[in-house]
C-alpha cells in the first residue's frame, strides 16, 4: 500500500508544507498514506489523476472547488466535519505552506510524470458562472439572478420550508423546526415594522414572497413587492391567487433603481419598507442609490428594515468560490460601513440585531434537507450541481460559525421635520416569545414550572375552579371591572367606588370574612385580650358551608366563588 499512488502524492504534498501531512490520502488505486486514521483526521479521496492536475494548475480554494464539484476529489465521511477539521488545522498553524527547495524540484517533476499530471489545464465544470457585462449593471444583475435561480422552484422547494423563505430564520428554541424559525423571523420583521391592517409595505427583493404573503395574511397589510427574477414573480403570483390575497399583494418585475419612478403609493409614500438579504447584491458603488431608494419610498415617521449579510473587519466575506459558483458580484462589508451608508440618506438607525448564530442553524437545516433527498436533488440539478450546493452550504455554515461572515437585522426610521421617529422606547413591542417546547405548537399546554400552591390557571389560584358564567373571563366579570356589575344592595353606597366596596365584601374569601377585626389596643377600663373567633366560625362561614359540596361529592369540582352554587 505504501508504494502506491497515495504515498507518492503524500511525499509530493509534503514538499509544500512545513511539517508533517495532517490529513490522510486515499488514491484512485486504493492505496492510502499520510496521517494515521483517527478522530479529527480527515481523509481526502482522490478519485482520478485529474484532481491533482486541477490542483497543479489552480492551487488553493478554486482548484479544490473545481475538483470536488466535478467529482474528482471527495472527503470521506461528513463534508462539514471534514471542512471544519481542515480549517482548524489551518488556524492552528499545523498546515503552513512553504516553497519547495531547489533540490526538491527534480523529484517533484519525476513524481508528476509518473502520476500522469503533465497535461493541458482541465476545464472548469459547467456549473461555474460565466457572466459578462459591466459590474452591477441592470443587465448583468438580471443574468446573475437568472443563473442562480435557474435550478428551478422545485429544487428550492426541496431545500427550503413551505414558506420558501430563502434567508436566515429566527430560532427561539433548540426544539424549533425550520418552518417555525422562518415563521418567527417573518413575525419579528412585521412587529418591528409595526404592520397593521391598512398599512402599506414595499418589499424590495421579495424572493418567493414569504414576507409579502405573511404580512398580508397575518397582519392585514397592503404589500407591493418587486423582484428581477421571473421564476420568483410567477411563483409569488401563484401564491397570491392560492391565498386569496389578490387585493392586498401586488408583485412587479422591477429593478430597485426604478422603484422611485415606477412605484408610488396612491396616497403618498409607504408606511414601511423591507429588503431581506438583498443589499449584498447591490455593490459598493451603487449602495448609496439603494439607501436613497429606501429613504425616498418611506413616509416621515415610517420604518424600514434591512436584513443583510456582513463580514468581519479582517475577513474576506464571500470568496472566490461564491463568486464563481453561487452569486457573482456579491459584496459584503462590515456592518458599521452599511450603517454609515444608510445614515447618510437621513434614515435614523434605531436597532441592530445580530443573527449570525441563527444563520448557522438555518443553513445546517438546509444542508440536512439536501442530504436527506440528495438523489432527488441530483435529478433536478445534476450530480455536479448537487455537489456544488453541498459544498456551498457546508462552507457557508462554517463561515458563519467562525465569525468570518455574519447577518444583521437593521431597523431604521425616517424622522419627521421635527425629529419625531414614532418608535417605542423599548423593544418589548416587537419581541417574539420563545418556543419552550414543540408541544406548544402542537396545541398541548406546557407544564407549569411553578409549585402547585403558586400556580395560577384559567380558574384562579390553588386549583379551585370558577364557573364560566361567573369566572374572571365571563361577561359578568367584565361588567364588574367596568363598574357595571349587578345591582347594588341597599346600604352599599352608589357609584363605582361603592360598587367596588360591595364587591370586595361579597367576594372576600370565607376565612377572611370569618376572621373578626382586631382592636388596635385594649378598650378603656378593660384588660387586653386577644380576639377569639366566634363559635361555629361565624354566620358568614356557616353560610358558605351550606354552599359547599355535600359530603360524598369530593370528586366533583365546585366553583370557588361563595355566591355561586354551580359545578364547574
N, C-alpha and C positions, 0 to 999 in steps of 0.2 A: 504493500500500500504506500510505503514511504517513497518509492521510486516512481510513483505515478505523476500525473499532471498536477495534482494538488501540491505535492512537495516542491515542484519547480516553480509554481505560482507563488507559494509562500516564501520561497527564497528570494524571488524577484521583488515581491512587495516589501520584504524586509529591508531591501536596499534603499527604500524611500522613507523608512520610518526610523526614528531614533529610539530604539528599544525593541522588545520582543513583539511579535504579532499578537494583538489582543483578541482576535477572532479565529474561529475555525473555518476552514475552507473545504468544501466538497466539490470536486471537479466532475466534468461530464463523463469521465471514465469510471466513476465510483470511488476513486481514491480520496482520502481525507488527510489533512495536515493542518498545522498551526497550533493554536492554544488547545489545551486539554478540555474535553467537553465537561460541562458543569453548569450550575445555575448562574445566570448573569453573563454567560459567554455565548454570543450569537453565532449562528452557523450560516455563512454565506454560501449559497448554492450556485455554482457556475454551470449552466445547462449547455453552453456551447462556447466555442472559441470566440464567437462574435462579441460576447460580453467583454472580454479582455480587449478586443480591438476597439470597442467603443470607449473604454476607459483610457486606452492609449491615445486616441485622437482627442478626447474631451475629458481630461482628468477632473475629478471633483463632482459637484452636485449634478450637472446635466448629463455627464457620462453615465453615472449610476441611475439617473431617472430614465434615460433612454433604454438602458439595458433592462431595467425592471419592467417598464411598460411593454416592451417588445417580448418579454418572457425569456430573455437570455440569462437573466440573473434573478434570483429569488432569495428569500430569507426563510430559513427553516423555522416553523412554529408561527407564533403570533407576530405579525409585522409591526404592530405598535410597540410591543415589548422589545423587539429587535432594534427598532429605531431609538427607543429610549436608552437601551444599553449602549448603542453606538455614541449617542450624544453625551452620555455620562462619561465614556472613555475620552471623548474629545475635551470636555470641560475639565476633567481631572489631569489632563496633560499626558495620559497614557499613550494616546496617539499623537505624536509630534512629527510632522513631516520634515524631511530634510532632503537636500540634493545628494544624489549618489556621487561617490568619489570617482575620480578618473580611472582608478584601477578596476572599478566595478563595471564600467561601461561595456567592455568586450564580453563579459559573462552575461550581462543583461541582453545584449544583442543576440548571443547564441541561444539563450532561452526563448527569446521571441521567435527566432527562426524555427526552433524545434516545436514550439506550440502553434505555429502557423498564424502568428499575429501580424505578420507583414502583409499589407494589402491596402486597397483603397478604403477611404473613410466610409463607414456604414451610414446609410441614410437614416434620418430621424423617423420615428414611427408616424404614420399618417395622422394620429391624434394630435400632434403638435400643431399649434395655430400658426397660420401664415396670413397675417393681416397687413395690408398696405394702406397708404394714405397718411395724411398729416395727423399727428398725435392729438387725440381728443377732438378731432373734427366731428361734425354730425354724422357723416357717412361712415367714418371709421368706428365710432361708438356703436352705431347700429350693427355693423358687421361683427364686432366683438360680442355684443349681446346675442346676436343671432347664432353665432358659433357656440356660445356657452349653453344656450337653451335648445340647440339642435337635437340634444338627446331625447327630447320629446316629453310631453306631460306624463306619459305612462311611466317613464323612468323615475321622474321626480316624485310621482305618487307612490312608487315603491320605496323611495328613500325617506320621504317626509311623513308628517302626520296627516290626518284627514283635512285639516285647515290649509295645508300646503304652505305653511309658514317657513320661509327659507331664510331664517335669521335666528339669532340666539334666543333660547327660551328663558324663562324665569322660574328657577327651581326653588320652591318654598319648602320642600321636604325631600328627604332622601327616598321616600316611597313614591314620589310623584312619577307619573308616566310622561312620555314626550308630549302627548296630546294635552295633558293637564298643564305642563310647563309652558307650552305655547299659548294656551288659553289664558293663563295667569299673566303672561307677558303682554298679550293684547289688552287685557283688562287693566293692567298697570298703565299702559300708554293712554287709554281712554280716560282713566281717572286723572292722570297728570294733565291732560288737555281739557279736563272738565267738560266732557261731551255730554250733551243732554238733548232731549227731543227738540228738533228745530235748529240746533247748532250746525254750522257749515264747516266741513273738514275738507282740506285739499291734501291728498296723499300723493306725493311725488315719488315715482318709482314704486308702484304699488305691488309689483310681483304678481302672485296669483290671487291677490285680492283678499288675503286673510284679514288684514286690519280694516279694509273698507267694508267688508261684509259684517264683521263683528261690531264695528261702530254703528252701523245702520240697524242691525238686528237687535243688539243688546242695549243700545243707548238711544236709538231713535234719531241719530244724526243724519244729515244730508251730506253725502260724500261725492266729491269729484276726484277721480283717480286718473293718473297718467302713467304711461309706460311706453317704451320704444320697442317692445317685443310683441310681435303679432301673436305668437303662441300664447303668451300670457293674456293679451287683450281678449282673445277668443275664449279662453278658459274663464276669465272673470265674467264675461257676458253670460256664459252658460250658468255660472253660479248665481248671478243676479236673477235670471229667469227662474231657476230652480227654487230659490229662496223667496220669490215674490217681492223683490226689492227694486223693481224697475223704476218706481217713482222716487226712490231715495238714493240710488247709486248710479253714477254715470262714469264710464271709463273711456279714455281717449288715447289714441296712438299719437303721442306728442312728446317732444323733447322738452327738458326743463327750461331751456333757453327761450322757448316760445310760449311759456306759460303766461308771461305778462301781456303779450299781445293777443293770445287766443282765448284765454280763460279769464272771465270776470264774473263774479257773483252778481245776480240781478239786483241785490240791494246793498252792494258795497263789498269790501274785502272779506276774507274768510275769518271765521272765529278761531280756527286752529289750522295748523299746517304740520304735516309729518313727512319725514324722509327716513325710512328704515333701511339702514345699510345700503344706501345709495350714494352717499357722498364720497366713498372711496374711489368711485369710478369717474369722478369729475375731473381730477387732475389739479395740480398746484396752481397753474396759471389761470384756470377757469373757476377756481373755488370762490373768489370774490363775487363773480357773477351768480353763482349758485346761492351764496349767502344773501345777496341783494334780492334774489327772487323770493326767498323765504320772507324777507322783511317787507317787500312790496305786496305780497299776497295776503299779509296779515293785517287785520284792523288794529288800531290803537287799543290796547288793553287785551289783545288776543295772545295766544300761546303757540309756541312751535316746539316740536320735539324732533331731535336728530339722534338716531341710533347709528353709531358709526364705529368701524374698526380703527384701531390705532396701533402704534408701535412704541417700544421704549426709546429713550433718547439715544442710546447707543446700539439699538437693534436695527437690522436692515428692513424688517417688515416682511413683505410678501416673498421676494426672492425670485431667482431665475426660473424655478420650476413652475410657480404660479403664473409668471409672465408668459411662459411658453405653452402651458397645457390648459390652464384654467381661465383666467381673465387677464389679458394683457392690459397695460396702461393703468393698472390699479395703483393708487398712491396712498400709502399710509404715513401719517405724521404723528408726532406726539400730540396728546390731547390738548396740551396748552396752546400749541400753534393753531389748532382748529378753533379753540375758544377765541383767540385773537382775531381770526378771520370773521367770525360771527359777530363779535362785539363791535367791529369797525363799521358795520352797517347800521348800528343803532339798536340792535337787539340786546337785551339785558340777560346775562347768564344767571339763571335762578337756581339750578341744581345740576350736579354731575353725578351720575350713578354708575359706578364701575361694575361691570358684569363679566369680567374676564373668566372667573371660575364657572359661571353659568354656561359659557360657550364651550368649555371643556366637556361638561356633561352632555350638552346638546350634540356636539359633533360625535362623541362616542356613541350616543344613541343612534345617530345616522349610520355610523360605521357598523354597529351591531345589526341594523336592519339590512345593510348591504351584504354582510357576511352570511346572514340567515337566508337570503334569497339571491346568492351570488350567481347561480346558474341562470335564474330568470333575468337578472341584470345583464349578464353576458349575452343573453338572447336579444336584448333590446339595444345595447350599445356595442356589442362585440367583446371578445375576450380582452383585447388590449384596452378598450375603453373602460371596462370594469376594473382592470388592474390599475389604470390611471386614477380612477376615483378612490380606490382603496388606498393608494399611496398618498393621494391628496388629503383625505380625511385623517389618516393616521398621522401624517406630518403636521397638519393644522392643529389637531388636538394637542400634540406635544408642544407646538409653538405657543399656544395659549397657556398651557400648564406651566411652562418655564418662563413666562412673562416676556417672551420675545414679541408677542402680539397681544392686543387687548381689544376690548369693545366697551363702549360707554354710551349711556343714555344722557343726552344733554337737553335739559328743559330750558326754554327761552321765553321771554315775554317782550312784547313791544309796548313800552310805556306810552302813556298819553302825553299831551303837551305839558301837563302839569306834573309829569313824572310818576303817575299812578300806574301800577302794573296790574292790579286786581288779583294778585297772588295771595294765598293764605300765608299766615305767619309760621305755620308748622307743616310738616309733611303728613300729618295724620289723615288729611282728606283724601290722599291717593294711595295710601298703603293697602296692599293686598294681603289678607290674612294668610298665615302659613297653613299648609295642609298637615294636620297632625298625623292622620293615618289615611290609608286608602279606603278604609271602611266609611269614612265620612262621605266620600264621593259616591259610594255605593248605597247611600241612604241609611247607614247604620249609625246610631248615636254613639260617639266615642265615650269611653269610660271616664267618669268624673274623677280626677285625681285627689279631690279633697276628701277628708274623712266623712263618714256618713252623717255625723251630727252637724257638719258645717255645709253640707250640700244644699243647693237651692235649685230645685227642679221647676217644672212648669206649674206645680201646685203649691209652691211655698217651701219653707224650710222644715226639716225634721221629719219628712216622709208623710206628713198628713196631707191629704188631698182636699181640694176645694172643688165644689161643684161647678161645672162650666157656666151655670146661669148666675153664679154669684162670685166667681173667682176673679183674679186680677185682670184677666183678659176679656171679661164679659162686658155686655153693654151697660149693666148696672154699675160696674166698677168704673167704666169710662165716664158715666154721668156723675158719679161721686167725685171723681177727680176734677171735673169741670164745675163742680158746685151745683149740679142739677140732680142731686140724689133723691131718694124717696122723701115724701112729705114729712116735714119735721113734726115731732110730737110737741104738744103744748108744754111750755116751760123751758124749752131748749134754746130760746132766742131765735132771732131771724138773721137772714143774710148768710154769706159764705162762711164767716167766722163762727157763727152759731151752729151752722150745719157741721162744720168740722169738729167742734167740741162735742156735739151729739154723736157724731160718727165715732170719735175716739172712745166715748163712753160705751157705745154699743159693741164695738169690736175689740175691746180690751180682752186680753186672754183671761180665762176663768180664774187662774190662780192670782192674777193681778187684781181682779175685782174682789176676790175673797180676802185679800190682804188688807187689814184695817190700816188707817192712817196712823202714823206715829207722831206723837207730840214732840215739839221741839224741846220742851222742858216740863218739869212737873207742874201740875195745876197748883194754884195758890192754896196753901194750907194743907196740901196732901203730899205724902211721900211719893217719890218717883218709883214707878213700876213699869217694867217692860210691857208693852202692849201684847195681849194674847188674842189669837183668833177666836171667834165665837164658835160655840159647839155646833158641830154639823157643817162647819165650813161657810156658814152664812147663806142667806137666801139666794145670792147670785150663783154660788157653787151648786146649791141644791137644784136650782132651776136648770143649770147646764147639765147636771147629772141626769135629769129626766130626758134630755135631748140626746144623750149619748146612746150608742147602740146597746141594746139589752144583752144580758149575759147569754152566752152561747153563739153570738154572732161575731166573734173576734176575727173570723176570716174575711169579713166584709170591710171595706174601707169607706168611712163616712166623711162628710165634709167637715173641715176644721172650723168653719165659722159657726159661732154658737147659735146664731139665729136661723140656721138652715137645717132642715130635717132630712135633706135628700142624701141618698147614697151616690158616691161618685161612680 
